[in-house]
């Protein structure tokens, strides 16, 4: 068959496949299969399989990977589909009947274990006779001759001595070892009960498999794999023997009584072990408490001594400064910097003209470590003296690291910015924005997603209506604005002379747009209605943003953002594909950025997003693909970023790698990091932090995983109600009800709004009416690609005559 090449490779290549007992193995040639040189294996029983007859394609979703297979011949395709279905059913029944053997077949033991197998009975007997010292919780046996290392502290030595001299812990470990043996026996009895119950309810194993007609035999069903029929016979034999040995209900009752007896033993042993651990816990707690009190008293004495010394030095310094001031004959005013002292300095303030020195020391500490976090005091101090720095060649990265700190302290630098056209905004500056949503997210554990999605495997989910509980109280238009959370990077780029350093900052901004998705795998944004819009004016960040849904089928969202330092716009078409266990979001379109000061115009693409474990388990999200950032006005530099595809348990999960190179292909800067943690420039350990995401708000898990910026996006203030168009997403009732926790109203409004949109679309089609976007227009670029750009009417209409004075052409909700 043809197999789609794994990311990042593209295209299809031939592979030789073998279907063996429900495991699909593949390699380059049949000889490699015989030699055991496998390229991979797929457990068909644990995969979700979707078939596309017209394209002769088979898709297998295994949670970790999505495999796409294609067959050229229709006959061979039909044969593969038939065999895969039979083997999948066999494999699922095998897992149900014997989970342990099924797991061993999928993950075989190492060769050493395979060469010397042991029967199950010998393993159980060894477990019963195992010494307590072989168990992980077994402490060292009591011994009076044991010595302790000299490096142990007083508290550590007491704890170790307690462990060595405690008889109770030794008894506890013996009880746990006996408990382990009883649990092994319980497992054996439970397996016997399950087999007995299955054989009584389904005496013939082959009837549990695919129904066979009289003319079709099991051998014919599995003719491609003779071993499969042998497996069926092997499974029938023990089942028939067990049925012969247990002929009446009394045997079943006897097994139940034996199970209950051993379970009571386990309960009593665990109860005794728990009591022992509780008693010993109190002992060690008392030991540590005594040690802690001793250490604290020593620390308090040391702090008192240091504080008294600091106070005496401060008093001496103040006396000297007063004497200098009184004796000074200068008439000019002396400017000093009031540095707020820490609580250790008794709350006093000292005026010292050492701004430059403090700033240099702060910068040195910032460049020493790649992963160090800085508090607001350091950031403000550094920002106040950045203009006096003599060297600019190494300061741009650390400046960005300071400005985009964990507490988003860079907002103080943006308060003084002038809006690009301040008179069109027409809204007062608001110092305070909300810091929490009105209601936490609802419980979605009772929603059966499989009933909703099972008929849509391999299809685009944008046309599928989902329960409102699966949404978050934001829509895609607001998500586009969320990409501008770290617009300070673009402001810094507009102040950077070096084109390669500007490219580094633009690359960090491109990565930063994905950081807010890390905690958002559990919900999806609302799909915007055709003609729906959104506006966001951020005086603190110095930009004005608006967006609109310009197409419904296919769904296309467009946005435009203006600032005194940059102009940002994009149009993206979203394709959602559900593969059975995972959902891929494929964005089609480009992101554009213009920095007028240097005449730069950058453009880049977006990467693929995949949400794993849609139906069960903990959902997690990953982004993979390659971003290429080009300056269309200059070929001086190019940036390539690779979002590495990994899995939930790998060490390179969420990893980003990239480089900035000149037009000759020489690498100027190297970039690395993780899209949810930060981006660094250079080579470890001397690399500098370019960007780091802000800290998450309190209890963010309860509020859809929103960042502080996301919490503010759907806030509707009184002064905005008369300024916004009626199509703004803030007025959408189902989204507002979900934010307020009113699920019943949110669900009914969502259904009503979707029905209204269907009626509008049908009426427009019947009357040959095409809805045109209000604030965007379609253009064709130099590469003959269709783009949606602003028609430059939004802010003019907002100012005069004002949206409240305009009649709404369409009532969306």
N, C-alpha and C positions, 0 to 999 in steps of 0.2 A: 504494500500500500504506500501511498504518498503521505508523508507526515510534515505538518507545518513546522518549520525550524523554530527552535526556542529563541526567545528574546535575548540579545538584541538583533539576532540574524533575521533575515526576511526571506520569504519564498518557501518552496516545498522541496523535499528531497525523498528519494526512495529508501525504504527500510524494510527489512525482512521481519515479519511478525510470526510469533508462535503463541497459540492460545492453549494454555496448559492448566487444567483444573481451576478455571476462573481467573487465572493470572495471565495477562497479556504482556509478553516479553518481546523486545525488539532489539535488533542489531543491524549492522551493515549487510552481512551475508549469512547464509545458512551455516557456513563453516564457523563463523564467530559464535553462533548460537551453540553449536556442538562443543566448542572449546570453553564455553561459559563466559565469553566476552560480551556481556550485555551492555547496551547503551542505557537501558532503563526497563522498568516493569511497572505495570498498572494493575491494581486490584480492581477488576471489573465489578465485583460484588459491592465494593464500597464507593463506587463512582456513580455519578449521575450521568446517564447516557441520553443524548439527543440525536435524532436522525433527520437529515435533510435529503429527501429522496431525489428532488430535482437536481441538486448539486452533487449528489452521491457522496455526501460528507457525513462523518460520524464525529461527534464531539463528546469527550469524556472529561468531566470535572471531578478532580480528586482533592479539592480544597487547596492543596499546595500548588498544583499546576493544572492548566487547562490544555488538554491534548486535542488537536484537530487532525483528523485522518480523512483521506480522500481516496476513492477507488475509481479507476477509469472505466472499467467494464460494468454494465448494469447487472449481469449475472453474478459476477464475483462480489459486487456490492451486496446483492440480496443474500448470497451465501454467508458473507461476513456478518451481516445484521442478524441472520438466523442463529448462527453459532454463538455470537456474543450474547444474545438474549438467553439461550439455553445455559451457557456457562455462567452468566450473571445470576440466574435463578438458582443454579446448583451451588454457586459460591455463597449466596445469601443463606441458603438452607444449611450449608456446611458451617457457617459462622454461628447460626442459631443453635445447631445441635452440639457443636464442640468448639466453643470460642478459643480454648487454649491451643488445640491442634491447628485451628485455622490461623491463629496468630503465628505459630511456629512455622507454618508453611509460607506465610507472607514474609516473616523475618526469621530466616533459618538460623540455628545456633552456629557458633564458630566451629571451624574444622576440628579443633581439639575435642569439643563436646560431642561432635558427630562420630568421631572414631571410637569412642568408648561410651556408648549409651547405657543408661541405667534404667531398669524397670521402675515403674511408679511405686511399687511396693517397697523397693529398697530405699527410695528417696524418703518415703514416709517413715520407715523405721530409723533411718539415719537422723531424721529431724527429731524423732522422739528421744534418741540416745545422745543428741548433741549436748556438749558441755555448755554451761552458761557463758564461759569465757569467749565462745565463738560468736556471741551475739553483739550487735553494735552498742546496745545500751548497758553492757556488762562492765562494771567498774573493776578496778584492780583489786585482787583479793587482799583481804586484810593482812598486813605484814608490819612487823615492828622494826624491820631492818631497812625499810625503804628510806632513801635520802632524797632531799629536794634540791633543785638547782639553786645556785646562789643568786641568780638573776630575779627570782620571784620576789615580789613585794610582800609586805607583811600581810595584807589582805589576801593575796593570792596563796601564800603559804598556808594560811588558816583554812582556806577552802580546800586545797589539795589534801591537807592533813585530815580534814573532816571526811573527805571522800575515801581516804585510805583506811580510816579507823571506824567507818560506819558499817556495822553489821546489818542494819536494816536495809540498806541499799543492796547489799549482796543477796539478802533474802528476796527482795523485790525482783531482782534480775532472774532468780530461779523461778519465781512465780510466773514471770513473763515468758520464760522459756517453756514452761509447762503449758502455758496458755497458747503459745505458738503451735505446739504439738496438737492440742485440742482443736485449734482452728483448722489445721490441716485435715484432721479427721472429720470435722464438720463440713469442709469443702467436699470431701469424698462422699459423705452421706447425701449432701445436697445434690451432687451430680447424679447419684443413683436414684434419688427421688424424681429428679427431672426426667431422666431416661424412662423410668417406670411410668410416669404420668403421660409422656409422649407416646410410648408404645401402646398404652391402653386407649388413648384417644385416636391415634393414627397407626394401626398395626402394620401397614405396608408403607415402606419409605418411598418407594417409587411413585406412590400416589401423591406424595407431597411435592414432587417435581412437576415438570411440564406434563400436562395430560397427554397420554399416548393412545393412539388408536390401535385397533387390533392388528392392523397391518404394519405398524411401526414399532420396532423393538428398541430397548435402551441402547443396544449396540449401534443401531442405525442412527439414533439421535446423536450419539457422540462418536460417530465414525471417524471424525478428524482427530480424535484423541482417544486411543484405546485404553489408556490408563484411567480415564474418567469412569468408564463402566466398571473397571475393577474396584475403583473407590466406592461405587454404589454397593457392590457385593460385600466389600469389607464393612461398610456401615450396617448392612442388613444382618450380618452374622452376629455381632454382639447384641443387637437389638432382639433377635429371635432367641438367643440363648437366655437373655435376661427375662424375656416373656415366659419362657419355659420354666425358669427357676422360681419366678414369682407368679403363682397361678391364682392367688386369691387376695382379697382386700386385707386379710390379716397380715400379710407380709408388708404391705404398704403402711399399715398402722404400726407394725413393729419398728420399721425404719423411722417413722415419725417420733416414736417414744424414745428411741436411741438418740435421735437428733436433739430432742428437748433435754435429755439428761446431760449430754455433753455441753449443750448451750448453757445450762445452769452452772456447770463447773467453770466454764469460761467467765461467766458473769461474776461468780464469787471470787475467782482469782483476780480479775481486773479490779473489783471493788477493794480487795485487800491491797493490791499494788497502788491503787489511787490513794488510799488512806496513808500508806507508808510514804509516798511521795509528798503528800500534803504536810505530814509531820516534819519530814526532813527539810521541806521548803521553808518552814518557819524557823528551823535552826539556822540555815544558811542566811536567811533574811536578817536574823538578829546579829550574826557575825558581821555581815556587810554593813549593817546600820551602825554598829559600834565603830567599825573602821572609818565609815564616812564622817561620823561626828568628829573623830580625831583629826581627819584630813581637813575638815571645814574649819575647825578652830585654828589650825596652823595657817590656812589661807587667810582667814580674817585678820590674824595678827600681822601677816605680811602686808595685806592691803592697808591696814591702819598705818603701818610704818611708812609705806609708800605715799599715802595721802598726806601725812604730816610733813614729809619732805617736800612734796609738791606745793603745799600751801606756804611753807616757809620760802621756797624759791619764788613763788608768785608775789609774795609780799615784798621780797627784796627787789624783784624786777620792777614792781610798781613804784617803790621808793626811788629807784634810780631814774625811771622815766619822769616822775614828777620833778626831780631835781634838775634833769636836763631841760625840761620844759620851762621851768622858772628862770633858769640861767640863760636861756636862749635869747639872742638879740634879733633873730630873724622875724620879719613882719609877715612873711608869706604863711599861708595856712598850711598846716601839716596834715596830709591825708594819710589816714591809717585804715587798715582793714580789720573790722571786728569779726573775729572768728568765734563762733559759738562753741564754747568748750563742752567737753563731755561731762556726764554726771560725776566722773571720778575727780573732776577738778572743782567740785563744790559749787557748780553752777556759775562761776565767775567768768567774766569776759576780759580779754587782754587785747589791747590795740597794738599790733606789730606790723610794720611795713615790710613784710616778707612774702608778698604775694608771688613774686617770680620764683623764689626758692621753693615755696610750697607746691607751686604748679609743677616745677621740674621734678620734685620728688614724687608727686602723684603720677606723673607720666612714666617715670622709671618703674614704679611699682606696677603700672598697667601693662608694660611690655614684658615683664618678667615671666608671666604665666599666660598660657593660652586659654585656660578654662576658668580664670578667676572672675568673680563677680564683684562689682564695685557699688558702693552705696551712693545715695543722692549727694552727700556732702562732697565726695571726691569729684563727682561729675560736675557739680556747679562750680567748684573751685577750679577745675581744669578748664571749663568752658570760659570762665571769666578771664583767663590768662592765655587762651590759645592764640590771640592776636599778637602777643609779644614773643611767641616762640621764634627762635632764629632759624630752625630747620623745618622744612615742610615736606621733605622727601619721605619721611617715615611717619608723619603725623596723621595722614589721612585715614589709615585703618584704625588706629587707636581712637581717633576722634569719633568715628562712627560707632566704635564699640562703646564709647562713653555715652554718646547721644542715645543709642538704642540700648539702654541698660535694662536691667530686670524690672525696674520700677517705672520704666517709661519716663525718666526724668527729663528727657529732651523736650517735653512739652513746654517747659519754661522758655526755651529758646524761640519757640514759634508764636508765643503770645503776642510779641511785638510786631509780627509780620503784618503787612498791609495786604488786603484781599486784592486779587487781580483787578476786579472791577467792583469795588465795595458798594457802589450805589445800587447795583442790581440785586443784591442779596435781600435787602429789605427786612432783615431780622436782626434783633439785638443779640449781642454776644452773651452766651450763657456760661457762667463759670462752672456750674454743676450739672452733671449728667447722671442718670441713674446708674447704680452700681449692682443692681440685682433685678432679675425678672420677677413679675408679679406672682408666678406660680411655678413650682417644679414640674419637670417632665412627667408624663403619665406612665403607668405600668403597662408594658407591652407583652408580658409573659403569656397572657391568655389569647394572643392572636396567632392563629395557625397560618403561617405564611405559605406553607406548602400547598394548601387548598387554593390560594390565590395565584401562585406562581407556576404551578406544575404544568399548566397548559401554555406557558409562555417561555419555555426553555429555548434559548437561542434567538429570542425575539427582542425587539426594542421595547423597553418598559415605559417609554415616555407616553405611550398610548394606553397604559394600564392604570386604572383607578385604584389607588391604595387607601387603606383606612387612615383616617386623619391622625391616629395615635402614632403612626410611623413617621410623621412629619416633624420638623422643627419650626418654630415661629419666625422663620425667615424664608424668603424665596430666592430664586437664582439671581435676580437683579440685585438684591442686597448682598448676595455672596460675591458678586463682581466688585462691589464697593469694598468688601472686606479685604480684597487683595491690596488695597491701598493703606492698610493699617500701618505699614512701616514706610510711608512716603518720605520720611526724613532722609532715607538713603538717596532718594532722587534729589532732594534739596542739597545734600552734600555733593552729589555728582555735579550739580550745576555750578558749584564753587571750586571744582577740581580742574586744574589746568591740564594735567597729564591725561591723554586719551586712554591709555591703558588702565590707569587707576579709575577713570570714569567707567570703563567697561566692567571693572571688578565690582563697583558699587551697583551698576545696573544688573549684573548677574546675581548679586546678593538679593536685590529687590525681587527679581524673578523667582528666586527660591522661597523668599519670605511669604509669598502668597499662598503657599501650601501648608504653612505651619499650623494654621488654625484648624486644619482637618484632622489632626492627630486624635483628638478626643471626640470626633463627630461621626464615627462609623455606625453608631446606633440609630441614626435618624437621617432623613433626607429633606432637602428644602422643598417648598411648594413650587409647583410648575407655574410660571407666570401665564396670565391670560394674554391673548393678542391685544395689544394696545395698552397693557399695563405699564406703569412707569415707576420710577423711584428717584428721589432727590436726596442729596446729603451735602450740607454745607458745614465744613469743619474749620472754624476760625482758628482753633488751636493748632491745626496742622497746615492751614493756609491753602486749602483747595476747595473747589466746588465741583460736585459730581452729579450726573444724572444718567439714567439708563432707561431703556424701553424694550419691550418684547416686540420685535419687528416682524416675526413670522411664527406661525403656529405649527404647521406641518410643511417642512421640517422645523423644529423649534430653534429659533435663532434669537439670541440676546445681544444687544449692542449697548455700549456705554461710552461716555465722554467725560473727561476730568480736566479742569483748568487750574493752573497755579501760576504765580509770577515766575516760577523757576522751570516749569515743565508743562507739557500737555500730553495726556495719556488717553488712548482710546483703543477699543477692541470690539470685535464681533465674533461670537463663538456659537457654533452649532453643536448641540450635545447629543450623542448617541449612547443609549444604555443597553447593554447586552447582559442577559441573565443566562448563566451556564449550568444552573442546577444547584451549585453550592456557593458560587461566587458571582459577583456582578461587576462588569467592566464599564467604565464611563470613558468614552472616546471623544475628546474635544477636537473639533475641526474649525480652524480659523487661526488668525494671527493677532498678536498683541503689539501695539505700536506706542512708541514713546518719542517725544521731540523735546530737545533741550535747546531753546532759542539762542542762548548766549553763545554757544559754539556751533550752531547750525547742524547739530547731530539729529539724526532720526533713526532710532533703533526699532527693529522688529524681531519677534521670536515666536515660536510655537509653544503649545502646551503638551504635557506628557499624559500618558494613560493612567487612570485611577482605577484601582480594583478593591472592592470590599469583599473580604473573605468571611466564611462561616455565616452566610445569610440566614440559614435555616436553624442552625444549632451551634452551641458553643459560644465562645467570646468573639464577637466581631472585631476585626482589625482591618485597617486600611493601609494600602501602600500605593506609591506612585512609581512608575517605571517608564523609561524612555529616554530620549535624548533631546535636549533643547539647544538650538543653534541661535545665537544672538548676533545679528549683523547691523552694522551702521550703513544704511543705504546711501548716505551722503559721502561716505569715505570708506576706502578699503584698507585703511591703516591697521585695523585690528579686527579680530574675530574671537568669539568666545563659544566654547562648547561645554555643556554640562550634561553629565550622565547620571540619571536617577537609577541606582542599581536595583535590580529585581532580586529579592531574597525571599525568605520565608519567616514565619513568626519567631522561630527559635534560632535563626542564624545570627551571627555577630554583625553582619553587614546590613541589617535591616534598616531601612530609611536612609541609607548612605547616599551621599552626593559627591561626585568627583568631577573636576573640570579644569580647564586651563584657558588662559588668554594668550593669543599668539599674534605676531605681526603678519604683514602681508606676504612675507617670505616663509612663513611656517615656523618661525622660531618662537618657542614658548617663553613668554615674558613673566607671567604670573601663574601659579598653580593654586587651585581652589579645592577644598575638601571640607567635609563635615556631614551633618545630618539635617534634613529639612525641618525637623521638629526641635532641634537643639541649637544649631548655629552653623555659620559658615566661616572658615578660616582661610587666610591667604598666606602662602609660603610653604615651608617645609618644616614638619615637627622636629624638634620642640620649639623652634624659634618663630613659628607661624603666629600671625596676629589675627585676632577676632575681628571680622568685618561686620557681622550681624549676629544678634542673639535675640530670641523671642522674649517678650515680656512675661512676667509671672502670671499664673492663672488666678482667677478670683476664688474666694472661699466657696466651698461646696460646689465647685463647677460640675462635678459628676451628676449632681441632682438637677442641674439646669442646662441640659443638652450638651454639656462640654463647651459652652460658649466662652470665648475670651472676653475681656473687658470691653474691647472695641465692638464685638458682636452684640453684646448686651445693649449697647446704645443705639444700634441701627434701626430698630423698629419703634423707638420711643416717639410718641406723638405729643408734642408740647402745645399748649394753647395758642402761642404766637404763630405756630406753623399751620394750624387748621385752615385759616383763611388764605394762606400764601401758597399752599400746595394744590396741584390739579386733583380733580376727583378720581383720577386714575392711579394715584400714588398708592403703592403697596401698603402704606400705613393704614389706609381706609378699608383694606380688605377684611371683611367680617370674620371669615372662617379662621384666618391667620391670627386675628386679634383674640378671638374666643379661645383658641388653643393656647396662646400666650397667657391668658388669664385663668386657664385651667378648666374652662367650661367645655368639656368634650362633647356633650350632647348637642349643644348649639353649633360647635365647630363642625361636627360631622354632618348635620343637616344643612348648614350653610355651604359646606364644600360640595355636597351633592347638588344643591340648588344652583350654585354658580357654574358648575360643570355642565349641567343641563342647559342653562341659559346660553353658554358658549356654543353648545351643539346646535341649538335652535338658531342662533345668529349666523353660524357658518352655513347651515342648510339654506336659510333665507337668502344669504348673499350669493350662494351658488345658483339658486333658482332664478334670481334676478340679475345675474351676471354682474355683481358688484364686487369690486376688489378693494379691501381695506388697505389704506396707505398709512404708514407710520406718521406720527405728528412731528417728531423731533429728529428723525434720521432720514437719510436718503441713500439710495443704492447707486454706487459708482463702479466703474471698471478700471482697475489699475493698469500699469504698464505691462504686467504679466498676464493680462486678460482674465484676472480673477475678480469676481464680484465682491465688493466690500460695502459695509454700511458705515457711513460717517455722519457726523452731526450736520444739520442744516442751519445751525446758528440761530435758531428762533426761540429756544427754551427760555433763556434768561431775559430776552427782550419781551416775550409774552408775560413772563412772571412779573416784570416791572410795569409794563403798560400794555394792555389794560388791567392785567392781573388775572390769574386763573379763576378767581372767585366771580369775576365779572363776565366770564366767557361761558357760553352754553356748551355743555358737554355733548359731544356728538354721539357717544355711546355710553350707556349705563352698564358698566361691566358687572356690577353686583347689586 
